[in-house]
Every structure is written in C-alpha cells, then in structure tokens.
Amino acid sequence: MMRKARLAALIAAGLMSTASAPALAAGLSPAEAVMVRTVEAEQGRTIDLLEKLVNVNSGTMNLAGVEAVGRMVRAELEPLGFKVRWVPMAEVGRAGHLIAEHKGNGRGKRILMIAHLDTVFEPNSPFQTFSRRGDVAEGPGVGDDKGGLVIAIAALRAMKAAGTLDGADIIFVATGDEEKAGRPLEPARRDLVEAAKRSDVALDFEGLSRDEAGRDVGSIARRSSSTWTITASGKSGHSSGIFGPSAGYGAIYELTRILDDFRRELAEPNLTYNVGLVLGGSQAALNEGATGGDASGKGNVIPATAIAVGDTRTLSPEQEARVRAKMAEIVARHLPGTDAKLEFSDESYPPMAPTEGNRAVLARLNVVNRDLGLPEMAEGDPAKRGAGDISFVAADVDGLVGLGTAGDGSHAPGETIDLKSVDTQAKRTAILMTRLSKERRGK
C-alpha cells in the first residue's frame, strides 16, 4: 500500500519528464515506473553528491583522500540496508577497498557492482575542483570514476524507493587503487575476486562508451595489459669491427631487429604492442620501477647492452599465449655475435573476452533500453577500452562494462562528463538490476 501511495504521489507531483513518457507507455512495470521517476526527482541530489565527491582529492596515492571518499560512499549505502566494511590495503601500499553487501531473498541472480574511489589526479595536480556549464560537468575524476559511483548510488536509491532492492542480493566493491593498482596484484584484488565467486553477474561502473556517431554502445570485453622487457647483448669493441665475424652486430642492432620484426609480423585484430622505453650503449640499466634508467656509450664503441620495455594488449588468454609465443620466436633469431632474452611481468591485467554470457547480459540491457524508449546498444570495440578491474573476475562471472557516465578527456585536466548520461544510466541500471535480481540463479 505504501508503494502504491508513493507512486500516486509521484504522478500527482508531475515528476515524470517528457523524455520518459514514451518509456512508461512501452510497458514498464509500476515499480519500474517509480524507479524512473525517482531518478528524475533526485537529479539535483545526485549532482550535488557528485560535486562533493569530486571536490575531495582521491588520487590513488593520497591514501587519506581515498578513505574520505570511501566514507562518503558508505554514508550513502548504509541507509539503503547495505552492510559496509573497509578493507585496508597497507600490505600493497594502498588505502584499501570499500565492500558493501546487501542480503536479498536468496533466489535471484547475485549482482556484483564494481567501481573505484581513486583518480589519477594526485594532490599536486592543478586540476582539483568541480565546475558545471549547463549539461556538462568538469572536474578531476568526474567521469572516472566518481560519475560511476553516483550512478550506482542513484540506481540503488531508485530501487529502494520502488521496493525492489529488498529482494536483491548485491555486493558492491569500490576499489581504492584502480588507477595505480597495488603490488603484488594477487592480494590487491583478492577481495574483488572472492566477491565474484559469490556472484552471477558483474556490472562495471566505469565510463559509458559511444561510437563515432555519438550513440551509446555496450562493452562486453576489454583487453589485457601485459608488460614485457627485452634485454639484448653484444660484444663490445671498436666500431671499426662492426658486422665483422668476430665483433658481430652489437646489442642495439639486435634490439632494433627484434622491434622491427615485431612491427612487421605481430599484427592481428584486437592486438596492440607498444614500445615505451629504450636504452642502449656500452652500459645500460633500468631504474627500479622500469620508468627510466641510465645508459652510456660512444659513437666509436660497439654497444654491449640494449633494453626495451613495452606492453601488449590482447582480447583473450588464447591470443595472449599465441602472441607471446610469436614474440619469443622473433627474439630467438639472433643476429651474429648477439643474444637477447624476453621477459614478461607476472603483474599483468588479464583480458575480459567477449563471451556469450557477456552478450546475454547486454541483450538484457537492450530489453531495458527498448522499454525505456531508448535505442539499442551495439557491441562496442574492445580496442577502445583500457584494462580494468572487471578483467580480474571475467573468468568467474558474466559481465558488462560501461554503466558509468559518458564524457571526454578522461585522465587529463579538463575531464568532462555529459550530465544527461547520469540520468539515463541510473534508470538503465536500476531496471536492469531489478530484473536480474528476479531471474532464478543457476546452481
């Protein structure tokens, strides 16, 4: 009776916008109609929360700031019936993660919501505050990922108002180090993986992708991120002997040969391979973080050492294994008088492959789009998404990426979002999660 009275009051108050009128005619349930109206009625509250979150610096290494944003999110979730805990991550040099659990009726699909509290903008960044120009908001992390946080909260509030949150089994994991993950990765992502093993569907609240025509697209895949290092060696000596039978070709020619063979021979769909750092000379060594190093030599000395650091991004474990094998084959073709070794970092982000299970989640979202009077979302190009937290759970649970905001300039001063996407995404999310929570879970 209370829910019916609330629905009647919302209708009487005229809270349904013109944009949502065809959506209700398309056959939303009464509870879903309440969710649509609740999102619209709370637009101001949602944007106010976004501004407050953005104005608290939570650069990954600002541990106190990350915790502060975690407390703000906790304050939103606990009144909705979530049991919230903070998991410190001092063991990996990071602030920690917020984990919130909502117990439902134990019958429907268990939903894992994934977002993150941190941004790339540390306290020394000149880009620190929220501003608004009509339907565009600007600020550090406004889209990545504080916009995603407020969409998730707005959707949950709409579900609560409609009475559909009560039966939903949800785990909400907001990591504190998505932008610069703690090392080792295993303990840094342990709690997220554990949550996935108790879930049936994962929804990732990073940014919404749009195609070149500005249409929203669904992201069912994202590529891996794997770092590699090549160390080439040669016989040092006077440059007059270069290419000769005793001196050989030197380390820099060997490294150049390898990198150019990569360029010519590795190419295939959904693969990129970048060289980000090269050092070479009589002596060469990387620094501790492999972000630079020292090299010395002379033009008349054959270089003894050359080093390259790069990354590969692949769409599936099978592609990753195939590419690594091809790289190893190329490295092994040594020029005369040289040697080289290829090493891959153990600290890699896995791929999220485009599985049929993920496609099924997007299909459910497209039913929601139809009922909201919105266009269908095609599958987005995974090459246009970077690696992210959902990849760590892709092997355990079906998932969908991109339930956050649409915007531009992520990771750079001037980052903006389309505020209209907050409204649309919150409605999509609330209805999708409600419907998933009513689907019978598998054994």
Buried (B, 14 or more C-beta within 10 A) or exposed (E): EEBEEBBEEBBEEEBBBEBBEEBBEEEBBEBBBBBBBBBBBBBEEBBEBBBBBBEBBBBBBBBEBBBBBBEBBBEBBEEBBBEBEBBEBEEBBBBBBBBBBBEBEEEBBBBBBBBBBBBBBBEEEEBBEBEBEEEBBBBBBBBBBBBBBBBBBBBBBBBBBBBBBBBBBBBBBBBBBBBBBBBEBEEBBBBBBBBBEEBBBBBBBBBBBBEEEEEBBBBBBBBBBBBBBBBBBBBBBEEEBBEEEEBBBBBBBBBBBBBEBBEEEBEEEBBEBEBEBBBBBBBBEBEEEBEEBEBEBEEEBBBBBBBBBBBBBBBBBEBBEBBBEBBEEBBEEBBBBBBBEBEBBEBBBBBBBBBEBBBEBBEBBBEBBBBBBBEBBEBBEBBEBBBBBBBBBBBBBBBBBBBBBBBBBBBEEEBBBBBBBBBBBBBBBBBBBBBBBBEEBEE
